[in-house]
Amino acid sequence: MRTNINPLSANPLSVIRNLGILAHVDAGKSTVTERILYATGTTHKRGEVHDGTTVTDFDPQERDRGITIFAAAVSCAWDGHRINLIDTPGHVDFADEVERSLRVLDGAVAVFDAVAGVEPQSESVWRQADRHEVPRIAFVNKMDRAGADLDAAVASIRERLHPAPLVVQLPIGAEERFTGVVDLVRMRALVWGGGADVPEAPEEGPVPEGLREEALRRRRVLEEAVAELHPAALEEFCDRETLSAATLADALRDLTRTGAGVVVLCGSAYRNRGIEPLLDAVVAYLPSPLDVPAVRGVHEGAEQRRSADPEAPFAALAFKVNASGTGRLTYVRVYSGTIEKGDTVADTGAGGRTERVARILRVMADRHAQLDRAVAGDIVALVGLKSARAGSTLCDPGAPLLLEPPVVAEPVVSVAVEARRSTDTGKLAIALARLAEEDPSLVVRTDPETGQTVLSGMGELHLEVAVEKIRRDGGPEVTVGRPRVAHRETVLRGVSGLTYRHVKQDGGAGQFAHVVLDVEPLAAEAGTEVGAGVGAVGFEFRSTVVGGRVPQEYVRAVEAGCRDALTEGPLGGHPVTGLRVTLTDGSTHVKDSSDTAFRTAGRLGLREALRASVMALLEPVAEVTVTVPEAAVGGVLGDLAARRGRVTGSESRGGAAVLTATVPLAELFGYATRLRSRTQGRGTFTTRPAGYAPAPVTAPAR
């Protein structure tokens, strides 16, 4: 095992790496994390997912289900560097945990299955990382499995994710005979002699003679790919027709940090093979807080930038809240400045409310170490903040700044919940409020027609976990209704020139606003899955008013009113999406016009326009990937058709059939049980959101 120099005392920003582990469910994310902790000496016993002994999957539900549900932060040291690592969930229902984690990370390791390659949720988390411009390296895991193929996995990465994969290793052995890798950068062999039960550090040596020719060929391919992407490498390649190890490593670092290329490594985390080179790659290629652009925020409408400077004013973003247990923990990424125990911070998004930091904790999953201070680049937990939420900006009260919060996904599935005993209604309300505080993608509301409390989330499993968490945290016994999907309404054919006048005279100052609106469907963007004949999901507002007939401040009020009207559509009170509204004309009154009057006119005018338009009901759909034995394909296809599914692809993989289909989310309730019964327990499936599609006319409006 490599000697680790603990850098926590000096804490220079250049030796910090803030990264996340991203992957599809069951690709081996948590096992990779456990082996990283073991290899760095942070833990002295290897945790196993199947035994329920992992460090990061510490929640009882995670250990019972064998999946990661909550993002967990850990910290370790490797080769003089501190690595702050967040193990993220792989299941689609918990994608919001991934989104909030990516918002505060500087880099990521994407883990792929060597047999399956890019799977549906792998693609989703990759796109999330693209949006946040997070540099990544790829780790092809499970090289010891039957059917493992590094080249096929890399081909799927290239075809489905469209990066420039830069493969820096050649496997030694295949499947159960996988024992090591050839490092193509330094042209050396790394061989692990121990098995899964006897982990050993790799033995370094020359490239095996039988692999030397192939290693040289792949090294040449790597050099040519890097030279095409990196000007300095191209210059050396043209002069010398080869690249030195130093130039190649420098170019790989630059390409990784700019996103122009993705370094690809391989290994078997379960058998402790490939983890040390992965850690070396994290240190060598992924950025430190000094290498990423200064964070951008706003104050009083003006953009401000804060660099990773411990001497700058303090600014941090809260990305996770844990309100359970003995104390309320607020997880933050410190972007600039320094915070010490006992300091007072301002929550900019809450009107500058100030709170005192009682303690600062270095987080190791469910264990913590107290710190006296945290500086720019740190990821820590704060104790003592009572009102900060995920997405809150915490800053120096004397230097306010508002950072962009993580985007919260809209829930797509709802269930009615109520306390089994009427005397526990108050306890249930408290438990639900705490759930929503910890997870912003959970929404609690009261149905205005039935008076029921409705809990909405990202899927069946998401809601099931939430309800179980209430029970395990000592909450009341809860009864849960049948799941229902969240419908939307959209415009199929709009109206032009709808005129609305808002005139109110009831003594004192009156209200006057006159608007003329055009409403039309919003054209679908390329790649948007919303179903045939239906526009895109979203809303656009524009104004073509000329001559100042409606002043600009009133135009903004009309837009705000239109957005108010989108909360309830005319078909069944569902949110409205997929439309463009144009303010074409209007007029004002010298005394009675105001922002309030024009906002009211926008709201009521658009509602009237929607009632005059041809509307359609939309339902959420999911892309489903089903893996079943070849003999069961016929029955599974028939079942998908009965669920209104549309099959979009099929392939054979390792003796099994992999079917891809687009299925209405409402038809997937209970599908896991049905699939198991049709395939004698051998079938599995995964889903990912695929937008909205027209709902059948028989679909309930509410």
C-alpha angles and dihedrals in degrees: 000000000000117000108252121213108208106225097185096108098052093033100186111182092232092069096051121101119186108192143154133215110231129186150125115280112282094015088118103261097143092043090053089051092049092050091049090054091047095046091051093051092245091123127027097204126053113239119220127207093214091052094046091236102119121130098220097040092060100137112103091235091053091052093045094048097036094228136102111254104163127043108248127199124215134169130213141160128238130173094341094314131108115225118201103196131189118198105208130200119262099201116100092230090067098046090121089067087056092048093053092046094049090053091068102034129100097201144358144210112223111206120207132186111246090219102039098034113191110011127189098267090042086062093047096052090044090056089048089054089048091056091052092042091233113170113235143193120199126229116195102208134193095042087157093065123106108264095022110157121175094191093051091048091050090048090054090049090052095045100042103030100030101216125136100257113209108196109205099175139059116205119239107218128353136253111335089001093059104127107155150330140259111235102223094193096058095020096233135127124241113197127183114209100183125083129227090283097044107045116194136178113258120268112232120217145135122303109276111258092237091057099038097095092047091045091053091049092050091045088055091050089050092049092050093048092049093045090055091056105035122058097205092048090048091054093052092043091054092048099044103016088231140059127239118233090249094051092045092050092048091049092048089052092051094046092049094049094048093044093239091122141015121222111223124207131171141208148122113268093189091057093042093245122138101012098110093053088046090055090047089053092049090054095042103042113021117082130255120222087267092059098056124080119268112272114257125223139155135239122184090346095306122112117240131186127212119196125206093270121141089208095055122093112287117265128164139163122225109221103168138026126197109194095168127093126027100326141020112253123198112196113211141178110219109218100176141001131014132284125199133194109277095025121137118234132189124229100218096192091054094058095275095300108175127221135177122242107228098183141001118215135196103219126226100174103276094355126076141196120206119241131193093215145000126212138197111303095030126125108205143147122248124210123204102043108123103179108028114118135195103286096030118138113225116195148152107292088227094053108040120194134168117214122200108263123224115274112255115216119232113250117248104187130053137187131186112238131189137166114263089226119046090222089065096059092103092049090051092052090053092048092049092048090053091050092052089047091056097040116034091191089069112084125194120197141152118245105236093212102045100023089228122144108244123202115199128191147147099284149331094286092047092056093041090055091047094052092045089051090057090055096045093048091059097265126145126284108271134204115210128204127218115290117260128192124235109249125203132202126222140181118257096174122009136198134249131218098010106173122207127180121193109198122165127172117171103142126296120030112004132211125238130172130153121190136172115204137191117200123194138159116272111241114244116249120233111280096017111137106213105128134260117311096007125109129235127292109256145058133260129189127189139164128221095175112138134193094036093278087145112030117229095250089056091048088059089049091052090052091050090050092050090052088051089055092054093072093078126031128201097247100062111334094272122143114275122231141163101053142116121215121198123194102214103170145347144148140229140216118234093231110014102049118101143151089264093053094049093045089053091047091051092050098045094037093054092046089054090047092051091052088054093047129084104254134193132203116235129200128196116258130197135208105235123199111196122190113196140153113276091246092060098051096098095053093044092051090051091050092050090051090051088054090055090255123160113212111222103175148354136194141167118248124177096333094315132097119239114203125190121199141161110234133175108256092230090062093056097067106118093005094127092063093045092049093050091051092049093049102036089250095305099104124093133180140189131195140201130185115269101181127251135317134186112286119223114263089247091061111116114254093219 
